[in-house]
Amino acid sequence: MRQVPDIKTPLPGPKAAAIIARDSQFVSPSYTRDYPFVMASGAGAVVEDVDGNVFLDCAAGIAVNGTGHSHPDVVKAITDQAKKYLHMSGTDFYYELQVQLAEQIAQIAPVGGGTGQVRSFFSNSGAEAIEAALKLAKYSTRRYNIIAFLGSFHGRTTGAMAVTSSKYVQRRGFGPMMPGVYHAPYANCYRCPVGLKPDSCEAECLAFVEEQILVHLVSPDEVAAVLVEPIQGEGGYVVPPAKFLQRLRALTSQHGMLLIADEVQSGMGRTGRMFACEHFGLDADIVTIAKGIASGLPLGITASRADVMTWPPGAHASTFGGNPVSSASALATIKILKDGLVKNADVVGAHLMSRLQALKDKHVLIGDVRGKGLMIGVELVRDRVTKERATTERDRLVHEMFKRGVLILGAGRNAIRFAPPLVLTSDQADTIVALFDESLSALSRA
Ligand SMILES: Cc1ncc(COP(=O)(O)O)c(C=O)c1O
């Protein structure tokens, strides 16, 4: 397989077109496919479609395939485990793999103040990890209200949907929502909700929580938890100032609320640290993990301070949660991350970020470039002063990239997200930037 994009057929090719036609007849139309990519195989950060077209993957299956496609160590761990047994529900039986994984999580998760006094609940997805976190916070505090942030994405199950507020299409038609949820502005410094500049900011946006929600709407002693993405993912790859998260930590501790850090997208090395919380010195009470944890196999983890996770047998469980094959994949994934991949995300991420920053001089459509490691967002605007959102331009840009052999996704209303496998090389990053440059030029010519 070649290391650079190689588009052989007009897209979609004939085999892809035939599969998409069948999909439209038999598969739920609720999925958001932006362009007609039909996967055939992948290795590292390179994927091939059913017609033999080769692409660079800058989406990693929505920030999942950190170790790249079909990393040999992960495939070996999966196949070795599959030959032994596929399932033995952790709900009713023990298996050591799950204990090993919980032990690993206790070492690496940004929870428990480095004491290692951490317990894990296992499920199958990010949304389920959030459901468990919400239930645990309510159970543990005997309170029922939750504060979350505007622009956040936490999943599509009923509880997770209620705390999500990224786009209304994710909520429209599904009301009424779970009660007891309050949303506050997120610390988006490019569009500061209280009109300040990052250099003189004391995270005043949190005043909305302190002086509005906790004064007019809900008593602090009835709030179970504050749920926050340390870096907002789906909402546009928004990096808050450290003060925002630190003040939030102080506020929750002051009132006996739990702080839930949703690391589903930002965790497992994506930001150049094992967890994004580490960039901000943030220690949470509960952390949710999914996506990159098992290199593509379904797994969700809700890790919490051991003294918070004290619910009794039967209070919460999942037939498939933390199944042996996913757990084996997760153990292999963590080893690969620790052995150098987190470092690669840091180094190649810094390189990619500086190359993208440099494009700002050439393309006025680029309003903001932000991120950590290989979690980088580029926000597109029609005017750098008014910051009018370039929404249709963003959608066209995603297509221009596809036509040139790069799989990439949007985030928020007008940002594009660079979330490649963490095995990306600097050369591949350069290719992506060159094709991004070309795509932006094509857009301005159109
Ligand atoms: C921060 C965050 N939390 C939760 C979820 C939900 O994860 P899943 O799609 O696995 O249910 C996502 C998915 O994009 C996410 O980005």
PDBQT file of the ligand as one rigid body, heavy atoms in Angstrom, charges set to zero:
ROOT
HETATM    1  C1  LIG A 501     -16.570  13.656  24.388  1.00  0.00    +0.000 C 
HETATM    2  C2  LIG A 501     -17.483  12.548  23.957  1.00  0.00    +0.000 A 
HETATM    3  N1  LIG A 501     -18.228  11.912  24.864  1.00  0.00    +0.000 NA
HETATM    4  C3  LIG A 501     -19.057  10.911  24.534  1.00  0.00    +0.000 A 
HETATM    5  C4  LIG A 501     -19.165  10.486  23.222  1.00  0.00    +0.000 A 
HETATM    6  C5  LIG A 501     -20.104   9.367  22.859  1.00  0.00    +0.000 C 
HETATM    7  O1  LIG A 501     -19.370   8.248  22.472  1.00  0.00    +0.000 OA
HETATM    8  P1  LIG A 501     -20.045   7.056  21.623  1.00  0.00    +0.000 P 
HETATM    9  O2  LIG A 501     -20.294   7.565  20.251  1.00  0.00    +0.000 OA
HETATM   10  O3  LIG A 501     -19.027   5.954  21.687  1.00  0.00    +0.000 OA
HETATM   11  O4  LIG A 501     -21.302   6.692  22.339  1.00  0.00    +0.000 OA
HETATM   12  C6  LIG A 501     -18.415  11.122  22.233  1.00  0.00    +0.000 A 
HETATM   13  C7  LIG A 501     -18.532  10.721  20.813  1.00  0.00    +0.000 C 
HETATM   14  O5  LIG A 501     -18.162  11.407  19.908  1.00  0.00    +0.000 OA
HETATM   15  C8  LIG A 501     -17.554  12.187  22.609  1.00  0.00    +0.000 A 
HETATM   16  O6  LIG A 501     -16.824  12.839  21.689  1.00  0.00    +0.000 OA
ENDROOT
TORSDOF 0
